[in-house]
Amino acid sequence: MMDAFTPLDGALLVDKPVGPTSHDVVDAVRRRFKLKKVGHCGTLDPNATGLLVLVLGKGTKLAEKLMADDKVYEGEIRFGVTTDSYDADGKVVATAPVPPLTLEQLNQWAASFVGDLMQVPPMVSAVKKGGVPLYKLARKGVEVEREPRLVHIYRFRFLDYREPVGRFELACTKGTYVRSIAHEIGQKAGCGAHLASLRRIQSGKFHVRDATPMQEVLQWSPEELERHVIPLLELARAAGLLPSK
């Protein structure tokens, strides 16, 4: 069975920059190296940076399993400005003076999110209603009722606060909308807020410190790509499908 695998069956850890979508990264790697099958394990918004786990060749069969992994993020929340998408990409819908806030107060609010959380997806999201992505409805000014989803927040804490921006770390299950949490923190503060920046630093057992910036990946030769691919058997262990060594 081993001879059925190739050195390009596995995963590649990419550090996504601001700008491209997750699909853009997949498409760029596929075209650059003329690969037939490339996928990713967890979407990052265009404005988000950090770890994007790409699966190549037979590695794509493990995409769903790897996508279910827990995630860890770092980011910044800007208080006093509310947007329709809850992040910096959206249209500003309200501004308000920022009251005096302390790191202690922010972390008290953050602690209230830890545990199971029923989260309503934002209107500006890829969740579909009647087969239509919510963001397409939002562009037309249509707002529809969204079903809340169960997510779990393992850890959420603010590391620093310099008015009007708080820097945080958050560990959560897949499918968590961090920008929705930023929006709700803004409501608790009474002045509104949005997610100013977001960086994924970990997905399952993979960490961004082991990832390569997207532009650097696209400069590699096929041989360099091969050297960086996480082999299929190692990937299966990371996915919990095989026992660890």
Sequence and secondary structure as in RCSB ss.txt:
>XXXX:A:sequence
MMDAFTPLDGALLVDKPVGPTSHDVVDAVRRRFKLKKVGHCGTLDPNATGLLVLVLGKGTKLAEKLMADDKVYEG
EIRFGVTTDSYDADGKVVATAPVPPLTLEQLNQWAASFVGDLMQVPPMVSAVKKGGVPLYKLARKGVEVEREPRL
VHIYRFRFLDYREPVGRFELACTKGTYVRSIAHEIGQKAGCGAHLASLRRIQSGKFHVRDATPMQEVLQWSPEEL
ERHVIPLLELARAAGLLPSK
>XXXX:A:secstr
 GGG  TTSEEEEEEE SSS HHHHHHHHHHHHT S EEESS   TT EEEEEEEEGGGGGGHHHHHTS EEEEE
EEEETEEETTSBTTS EEEE       HHHHHHHHHTT EEEEE   SSSS EETTEEHHHHHHTT       EE
EEEEEEEEEEEETTEEEEEEEE TT  HHHHHHHHHHHHTS EEEEEEEEEEETTEEGGG EEHHHHTT  HHHH
HHH EEHHHHHHHTTSS   
